[in-house]
Amino acid sequence: DGWLKFSDVVKVFAEGKNFPIFFHVLSSLSKLTSQDKVKDEVAELKTSLLTLMPEPKRTVDNLFDILEGLDISFILPLHEVRNGLRERLAVDDLQGAVVAEWLQSTVDKELRHSTEYIMMVMFCVLHTVTNKLSLVLDADHTIAPEKGVSGAEKALFAKLQDVIQSTVRDNSALQLSLIFALQAFCYQHDFPKGMLLRFFVSLYELDIVEEDVFITWKEDTHSNVPGKGKALFQVNTWLTWLQTAEEESESE
């Protein structure tokens, strides 16, 4: 009581201004008052914490890193979900449907519709798919991976399609967030050769993202997810093909 609410001053930190002061303030407050009080203040912001990070760092992995580093990961309910998801994606007998069912039963509906949730799930899946294949440490990411590597990635991604489908089912807004999450992942890894296009094609072929949503992403000029220009360069030819094919189908 008598506090100056975060919502009154959050504009000072919008788009990563004065980063990371806001997060240090949260850390200091967590030592002066209860964790529940801090969580309530953050919840009242009605603002994604990602928007308080500067563009080069605006990914869910970086957000978790700073929260963990300041010992305030408790303010993000997704922290424990992320750890549980990583554990389930690391098992040898990986079954996408089982993981998807766990997410549906563990995470409440409101949280499942958040930008952070979509990005967290997509990052975890993409890490699982790429870390032992195209993103191995000694690989040259400026050239496209061999067909055997990209084929193995495609097969593993398809095996996890239930996990991704469960986050966006028949919801174009969530599908758009999913594409931006993929963009953010590729940006974080400096856009490995052909990666964005490969996963665009998989999202399309697996019927995870509808054709119109890809075009919406292409035309969007308001997102604060970094790397849009480079992303467009990588997939523009494919998007032109998709748009042409869709127009021809509508004219028949």
HELIX and SHEET records of a PDB file:
HELIX    1   1 PHE A    6  VAL A    9  1                                   4    
HELIX    2   2 VAL A   10  GLY A   16  5                                   7    
HELIX    3   3 ILE A   21  LEU A   32  1                                  12    
HELIX    4   4 GLN A   35  ALA A   43  1                                   9    
HELIX    5   5 LEU A   49  LEU A   52  5                                   4    
HELIX    6   6 GLU A   55  LYS A   57  5                                   3    
HELIX    7   7 VAL A   60  GLY A   69  1                                  10    
HELIX    8   8 SER A   73  ILE A   75  5                                   3    
HELIX    9   9 LEU A   78  LEU A   89  1                                  12    
HELIX   10  10 GLY A   96  THR A  106  1                                  11    
HELIX   11  11 LYS A  109  ARG A  112  1                                   4    
HELIX   12  12 THR A  115  THR A  130  1                                  16    
HELIX   13  13 LYS A  147  LYS A  159  1                                  13    
HELIX   14  14 GLN A  161  VAL A  168  1                                   8    
HELIX   15  15 SER A  172  GLN A  188  1                                  17    
HELIX   16  16 MET A  195  GLU A  205  1                                  11    
HELIX   17  17 GLU A  211  GLU A  219  1                                   9    
HELIX   18  18 LYS A  228  SER A  251  1                                  24    
END                                                                             
